[in-house]
């Protein structure tokens, strides 16, 4: 039984069904949950949302107090239920049950090893969700941004627990799933960059959503051009350059798409010197969010295997991007490097001892001294027993003197080394 009440009357044990106003002003990533945390009630009352809808059949009604175990929540109705004026029969008073509505829940810091398993599940789930979303967009179905929020929430929560895990896994995309996984990766990179820039939760939420939707315009591109295994001709590239405009149009016709996501879809290929497309915007005429999107989009693109190009290793990609004068906002790029690490996970590095190692995880307080797995001796030109080494430790006894190109050494399976838990 749905009932509209002033937000000031919300209390613990109520089942929150919906909030009035734009979801961008809401204090939660999602609605439809039992309020169990006093902090959530406080955040809701302070949010400025005037009214909300509660479901008295799944939680407490106005004036009731939580006491007994709750009934099992009923399945969500297939369509919106009209509110009723009369008071419903009082349900059995429910006790508070655990839920995870807030952006602050389920975000305890985790090591790379701890987060990889959870991040793998998020990546697999995200891939399927984006495939479905994009395929529906290709068929002409309008994009409902609010329906993307649970996916953005899961990606963001993983990034908060450990920024490297999901971002590194999302980089391991195949040529066939590049378009879909690229969107998941850019979503994660945008959240990580937003946090590095110390942007607030609402802006971080928008950044993740903008990253997820930035390439939806590719669904309007001819498949033979989009999936072409070789380099594009000038004519084909001209076709592909239309995808930002088409994406903007598709999102503009959708539901609950914030202006920031529209802007990133349209302008993530602009460059600071004005040589980008489609509008040749320059400098401060490009919004902060689109400047962020430009960095995240390019980094994931060049570190991924694409239909027409092999991947560059992460550290080399950052080094090359740093040399592209006029392409990126320097402040944004510097923050991005801090967010992924000077030596991102999966980077092959040479140590002062002459050993080679692959980066396993970052040390946020020492970007040049990550956690690595040593596995090869350049002196003997032979593999050696693997060893996990925290280069930031006082007794590490070694340090990085440079990055190495895996192709030079013929290493084909570095990913297996960093995906193992650091034991």
C-alpha positions as CSV (number, residue, x, y, z in Angstrom):
1,X,0.0,0.0,0.0
2,X,1.7,3.2,-1.2
3,X,1.4,6.4,0.8
4,X,2.9,9.9,0.1
5,X,4.3,11.5,3.3
6,X,6.4,14.5,4.1
7,X,10.1,13.6,4.3
8,X,10.2,14.9,7.9
9,X,7.9,12.0,8.9
10,X,10.2,9.3,7.6
11,X,11.5,6.9,10.3
12,X,13.4,3.7,10.7
13,X,11.6,0.6,9.5
14,X,9.7,2.2,6.7
15,X,10.0,0.8,3.2
16,X,11.1,3.7,1.0
17,X,9.4,3.2,-2.4
18,X,10.3,6.5,-4.2
19,X,11.4,10.1,-3.8
20,X,10.0,13.2,-5.3
21,X,12.1,15.3,-7.7
22,X,15.2,14.6,-9.8
23,X,17.2,11.5,-8.7
24,X,20.3,13.7,-8.9
25,X,19.2,15.5,-5.7
26,X,18.6,12.2,-3.9
27,X,21.0,11.2,-1.1
28,X,20.9,7.5,-2.2
29,X,22.1,5.6,-5.3
30,X,18.8,3.7,-5.4
31,X,15.3,3.7,-3.8
32,X,13.0,0.8,-2.8
33,X,14.6,-0.4,0.4
34,X,13.9,-0.7,4.2
35,X,15.3,2.2,6.1
36,X,17.6,0.6,8.8
37,X,20.4,3.1,9.3
38,X,19.8,6.3,11.3
39,X,22.4,8.0,9.1
40,X,20.2,7.3,6.1
41,X,17.1,8.8,7.8
42,X,19.2,11.8,8.7
43,X,20.5,12.2,5.1
44,X,17.0,11.9,3.7
45,X,15.6,14.5,6.0
46,X,18.5,16.9,5.1
47,X,18.3,16.3,1.4
48,X,15.7,18.9,0.6
49,X,13.4,16.3,-1.0
50,X,10.0,17.5,0.2
51,X,8.0,14.2,0.0
52,X,8.5,10.5,-0.5
53,X,6.5,7.4,-1.0
54,X,6.5,4.5,1.5
55,X,5.0,1.1,1.1
56,X,3.2,0.2,4.3
57,X,2.8,-3.4,3.2
58,X,6.5,-3.9,3.2
59,X,7.5,-1.8,6.2
60,X,6.2,0.5,8.9
61,X,3.4,3.0,8.5
62,X,3.3,6.5,10.0
63,X,3.1,6.2,13.7
64,X,4.3,2.6,14.0
65,X,7.4,1.4,15.8
66,X,9.7,-1.4,14.6
67,X,9.6,-4.5,16.8
68,X,8.9,-7.9,15.3
69,X,10.5,-9.7,12.3
70,X,9.4,-8.3,9.0
71,X,7.4,-10.2,6.4
72,X,9.2,-11.2,3.2
73,X,9.1,-8.3,0.8
74,X,6.6,-8.9,-2.0
75,X,7.8,-8.7,-5.6
76,X,7.7,-5.3,-7.2
77,X,4.5,-4.7,-9.2
78,X,4.9,-4.6,-12.9
79,X,3.6,-1.1,-13.1
80,X,3.3,1.9,-10.8
81,X,0.6,1.5,-8.1
82,X,-1.6,4.6,-7.7
83,X,-1.5,6.0,-4.1
84,X,-4.5,5.6,-2.0
85,X,-6.0,8.1,0.5
86,X,-7.3,5.6,3.0
87,X,-5.2,4.1,5.8
88,X,-4.3,0.4,5.0
89,X,-4.8,-2.3,7.5
90,X,-1.9,-2.2,10.0
91,X,0.6,-4.9,9.0
92,X,2.5,-6.9,11.5
93,X,5.1,-4.6,13.0
94,X,8.4,-5.3,11.3
95,X,11.8,-5.3,12.8
96,X,14.6,-3.4,11.1
97,X,16.4,-5.5,8.4
98,X,19.8,-4.9,6.9
99,X,19.9,-3.0,3.6
100,X,22.6,-1.3,1.6
101,X,21.0,1.9,0.1
102,X,23.6,4.5,0.9
103,X,26.8,5.3,-1.0
104,X,28.7,4.9,2.2
105,X,27.8,1.2,2.7
106,X,29.8,-1.7,1.5
107,X,32.8,0.5,0.8
108,X,35.4,-0.6,3.3
109,X,38.9,-0.5,1.8
110,X,40.1,-3.9,0.4
111,X,43.4,-5.2,-0.9
112,X,43.7,-6.1,-4.6
113,X,43.5,-9.8,-3.8
114,X,40.3,-9.3,-1.7
115,X,38.6,-7.2,-4.3
116,X,39.4,-9.1,-7.4
117,X,36.8,-11.8,-6.8
118,X,34.0,-9.3,-6.2
119,X,35.2,-7.1,-9.0
120,X,35.1,-10.1,-11.4
121,X,31.4,-10.6,-10.6
122,X,30.7,-6.8,-11.0
123,X,32.5,-6.8,-14.4
124,X,30.6,-9.8,-15.7
125,X,27.3,-8.4,-14.5
126,X,28.1,-5.0,-15.9
127,X,29.0,-6.4,-19.3
128,X,25.6,-8.1,-19.6
129,X,23.7,-5.1,-18.5
130,X,25.5,-2.7,-20.9
131,X,25.1,-5.2,-23.8
132,X,21.3,-5.2,-23.1
133,X,21.2,-1.4,-22.7
134,X,23.1,-0.7,-25.9
135,X,21.3,-3.3,-27.9
136,X,18.0,-1.8,-26.9
137,X,19.3,1.6,-27.9
138,X,20.3,0.2,-31.3
139,X,16.7,-0.9,-31.7
140,X,15.5,2.6,-30.9
141,X,14.4,2.2,-27.3
142,X,15.0,5.4,-25.2
143,X,17.6,5.3,-22.5
144,X,16.3,5.5,-19.0
145,X,19.3,6.9,-17.0
146,X,17.7,6.1,-13.6
147,X,17.6,2.4,-14.5
148,X,21.4,2.6,-14.9
149,X,22.0,3.7,-11.3
150,X,22.2,0.2,-9.7
151,X,25.0,-0.6,-12.2
152,X,26.8,2.6,-11.5
153,X,26.5,2.0,-7.8
154,X,28.1,-1.5,-8.0
155,X,31.0,-0.2,-10.2
156,X,31.6,2.8,-7.9
157,X,31.5,0.7,-4.7
158,X,34.2,-1.6,-6.1
159,X,36.3,1.4,-7.1
160,X,36.0,2.8,-3.6
161,X,37.0,-0.5,-2.0
162,X,40.0,-0.8,-4.3
163,X,40.5,1.5,-7.3
164,X,42.8,-0.9,-9.2
165,X,40.8,-4.1,-9.2
166,X,37.8,-3.4,-11.4
167,X,39.7,-1.0,-13.6
168,X,42.4,-3.5,-14.3
169,X,39.9,-6.3,-15.0
170,X,37.8,-4.2,-17.3
171,X,41.0,-3.5,-19.4
172,X,41.1,-7.2,-20.3
173,X,38.4,-7.0,-22.9
174,X,38.3,-8.9,-26.1
175,X,37.8,-7.4,-29.6
176,X,34.2,-8.7,-29.6
177,X,33.1,-7.1,-26.4
178,X,35.2,-3.9,-26.6
179,X,32.3,-1.5,-27.2
180,X,30.4,-2.8,-24.1
181,X,33.3,-3.2,-21.7
182,X,34.9,0.1,-22.7
183,X,31.8,1.8,-21.3
184,X,32.1,-0.1,-18.0
185,X,35.8,0.7,-17.8
186,X,35.2,4.5,-18.5
187,X,32.5,4.5,-15.9
188,X,35.0,3.1,-13.3
189,X,37.8,5.5,-14.4
190,X,35.4,8.5,-14.2
191,X,34.5,7.6,-10.6
192,X,38.1,7.1,-9.6
193,X,39.1,10.4,-11.3
194,X,36.2,12.2,-9.7
195,X,37.3,11.0,-6.2
196,X,40.9,12.0,-6.9
197,X,39.6,15.5,-7.8
198,X,37.7,15.5,-4.5
199,X,34.4,16.1,-6.2
200,X,31.2,15.5,-4.1
201,X,29.1,12.3,-4.2
202,X,26.5,13.8,-6.5
203,X,29.1,14.8,-9.0
204,X,30.8,11.5,-8.7
205,X,27.5,9.8,-9.4
206,X,27.0,11.9,-12.5
207,X,30.6,11.2,-13.6
208,X,30.1,7.4,-13.4
209,X,26.8,7.6,-15.3
210,X,28.4,9.9,-18.0
211,X,31.2,7.4,-18.4
212,X,28.8,4.5,-18.8
213,X,26.7,6.3,-21.5
214,X,29.4,8.3,-23.3
215,X,29.6,5.9,-26.3
216,X,25.9,5.0,-26.7
217,X,26.0,6.9,-30.1
218,X,28.1,4.0,-31.5
219,X,24.9,2.0,-31.5
220,X,23.8,4.2,-34.4
221,X,26.9,3.4,-36.4
222,X,26.9,0.8,-39.2
223,X,28.1,-2.5,-37.7
224,X,30.5,-3.2,-40.6
225,X,32.3,0.1,-39.7
226,X,32.0,-0.3,-35.9
227,X,33.5,-3.8,-35.9
228,X,35.9,-3.5,-38.8
229,X,39.0,-5.5,-38.0
230,X,41.4,-3.2,-39.9
231,X,42.1,0.5,-40.0
232,X,39.2,2.8,-41.0
233,X,39.3,4.6,-44.3
234,X,38.8,8.4,-44.3
235,X,35.2,7.9,-45.3
236,X,34.6,5.4,-42.6
237,X,36.3,7.6,-40.0
238,X,34.0,10.4,-41.0
239,X,31.0,8.2,-40.3
240,X,32.4,7.2,-36.9
241,X,33.0,10.9,-36.0
242,X,29.2,11.2,-36.0
243,X,28.8,9.0,-33.0
244,X,29.1,11.8,-30.3
245,X,26.3,13.8,-32.0
246,X,24.1,10.7,-32.4
247,X,24.8,9.7,-28.8
248,X,23.7,13.2,-27.6
249,X,20.5,12.9,-29.6
250,X,19.7,9.5,-28.3
251,X,20.3,10.5,-24.7
252,X,18.4,13.8,-25.1
253,X,15.4,11.8,-26.2
254,X,15.8,9.5,-23.2
255,X,14.6,9.7,-19.6
256,X,16.3,11.3,-16.6
257,X,19.6,11.8,-18.4
258,X,21.4,14.7,-16.6
259,X,23.0,17.5,-18.6
260,X,26.5,16.3,-17.7
261,X,25.9,13.0,-19.4
262,X,24.6,14.7,-22.5
263,X,27.7,16.9,-22.5
264,X,30.2,14.1,-22.2
265,X,28.4,12.1,-24.9
266,X,28.7,15.0,-27.2
267,X,32.2,16.4,-26.3
268,X,34.4,13.6,-25.1
269,X,36.5,13.9,-28.3
270,X,37.2,17.6,-27.9
271,X,40.8,18.6,-27.3
272,X,42.2,21.5,-25.3
273,X,43.8,23.1,-28.4
274,X,40.5,23.1,-30.3
275,X,41.4,20.4,-32.8
276,X,38.9,17.8,-31.6
277,X,35.3,17.2,-32.7
278,X,32.4,17.7,-33.2
279,X,32.5,21.4,-32.2
280,X,36.2,22.1,-32.0
281,X,35.8,23.5,-28.5
282,X,39.0,24.7,-26.8
283,X,40.2,25.2,-23.2
284,X,37.6,26.3,-20.6
285,X,34.9,26.1,-23.3
286,X,35.0,22.3,-22.7
287,X,33.3,21.4,-19.4
288,X,35.2,19.8,-16.5
289,X,33.2,16.6,-17.0
290,X,34.0,16.4,-20.7
291,X,37.7,17.1,-20.0
292,X,37.6,14.2,-17.6
293,X,35.8,12.0,-20.1
294,X,38.4,12.7,-22.8
295,X,41.2,11.4,-20.6
296,X,39.3,8.3,-19.3
297,X,38.1,7.4,-22.8
298,X,41.5,7.6,-24.5
299,X,43.4,5.7,-21.7
300,X,41.0,2.8,-21.7
301,X,41.0,2.7,-25.5
302,X,44.7,2.6,-26.0
303,X,45.3,0.0,-23.2
304,X,42.6,-2.3,-24.6
305,X,42.7,-4.8,-27.5
306,X,40.4,-3.3,-30.2
307,X,39.2,-4.8,-33.5
308,X,41.9,-2.9,-35.4
309,X,44.7,-2.5,-32.8
310,X,46.6,-4.3,-30.1
311,X,46.8,-2.8,-26.6
312,X,49.6,-0.7,-25.2
313,X,50.8,-1.4,-21.7
314,X,49.4,0.9,-19.0
315,X,52.5,2.8,-18.0
316,X,53.6,3.3,-21.7
317,X,50.1,4.6,-22.4
318,X,50.4,7.2,-19.7
319,X,53.8,8.2,-20.9
320,X,52.6,8.7,-24.5
321,X,49.5,10.6,-23.4
322,X,51.7,13.0,-21.4
323,X,53.5,13.9,-24.7
324,X,50.3,14.8,-26.5
325,X,50.5,18.5,-26.1
326,X,47.2,20.3,-26.5
327,X,45.1,17.1,-26.1
328,X,44.2,17.0,-22.4
329,X,43.8,19.4,-19.6
330,X,47.1,19.1,-17.7
331,X,45.5,19.4,-14.2
332,X,43.0,16.7,-15.1
333,X,45.6,14.4,-16.6
334,X,47.9,14.8,-13.5
335,X,45.0,13.8,-11.3
336,X,44.2,10.9,-13.6
337,X,47.8,9.6,-13.3
338,X,47.5,9.7,-9.5
339,X,44.2,7.9,-9.6
340,X,45.5,4.9,-11.7
341,X,49.1,5.1,-10.4
342,X,52.3,6.1,-12.1
343,X,52.8,2.4,-12.6
344,X,49.3,1.0,-13.0
345,X,48.5,-2.6,-12.2
346,X,49.8,-4.9,-14.8
347,X,52.8,-2.7,-15.7
348,X,56.1,-4.5,-16.2
349,X,58.9,-2.8,-14.3
350,X,62.7,-3.3,-13.9
351,X,64.1,-3.1,-10.4
352,X,67.5,-1.9,-9.3
353,X,68.5,-5.5,-8.5
354,X,68.1,-6.4,-12.2
355,X,64.9,-8.3,-11.6
356,X,61.7,-7.8,-13.5
357,X,58.3,-7.5,-11.7
358,X,54.7,-6.9,-12.5
359,X,52.7,-4.3,-10.5
360,X,50.0,-5.9,-8.3
361,X,48.6,-2.9,-6.4
362,X,49.2,0.7,-5.6
363,X,50.5,2.4,-2.4
364,X,48.5,5.6,-2.3
365,X,51.1,7.2,-0.1
366,X,54.0,6.2,-2.4
367,X,53.0,6.2,-6.1
368,X,56.5,5.2,-7.2
369,X,56.7,2.3,-4.8
370,X,53.8,-0.1,-5.6
371,X,53.3,-3.7,-4.6
372,X,54.9,-6.0,-7.2
373,X,55.5,-9.6,-8.0
374,X,59.1,-10.3,-8.9
375,X,59.4,-13.2,-11.4
376,X,62.4,-12.8,-13.7
377,X,66.2,-12.1,-13.6
378,X,67.7,-10.0,-16.4
379,X,71.1,-11.2,-15.3
380,X,70.5,-14.9,-15.8
381,X,67.8,-14.3,-18.4
382,X,65.8,-16.9,-16.6
383,X,62.5,-17.0,-14.6
384,X,63.0,-17.0,-10.8
385,X,60.7,-18.1,-8.0
386,X,58.0,-15.5,-7.7
387,X,58.1,-13.1,-4.7
388,X,55.6,-10.4,-3.7
389,X,57.4,-7.3,-2.6
390,X,56.1,-4.1,-1.1
391,X,58.5,-1.5,-2.4
392,X,57.2,1.1,0.0
393,X,58.4,-1.0,3.0
394,X,61.5,0.1,4.8
395,X,63.1,-3.3,4.4
396,X,62.1,-3.7,0.7
397,X,65.8,-3.5,-0.4
398,X,64.9,-2.7,-4.0
399,X,63.3,0.0,-6.1
400,X,61.9,0.6,-9.6
401,X,64.4,2.1,-12.0
402,X,62.1,2.1,-15.1
403,X,59.3,0.4,-16.9
404,X,59.8,-2.3,-19.6
405,X,57.9,-3.2,-22.7
406,X,56.5,-6.8,-22.3
407,X,56.9,-7.3,-26.1
408,X,60.7,-6.7,-25.8
409,X,60.9,-9.7,-23.5
410,X,58.3,-11.8,-25.2
411,X,56.1,-12.0,-22.2
412,X,52.6,-13.0,-23.3
413,X,51.0,-13.9,-19.9
414,X,51.6,-11.0,-17.6
415,X,47.9,-10.7,-16.8
416,X,48.0,-14.1,-15.0
417,X,50.7,-12.8,-12.7
418,X,48.9,-9.8,-11.4
419,X,45.5,-11.5,-11.2
420,X,46.9,-13.9,-8.6
421,X,46.2,-12.8,-5.0
422,X,49.2,-11.2,-3.4
423,X,50.3,-14.1,-1.1
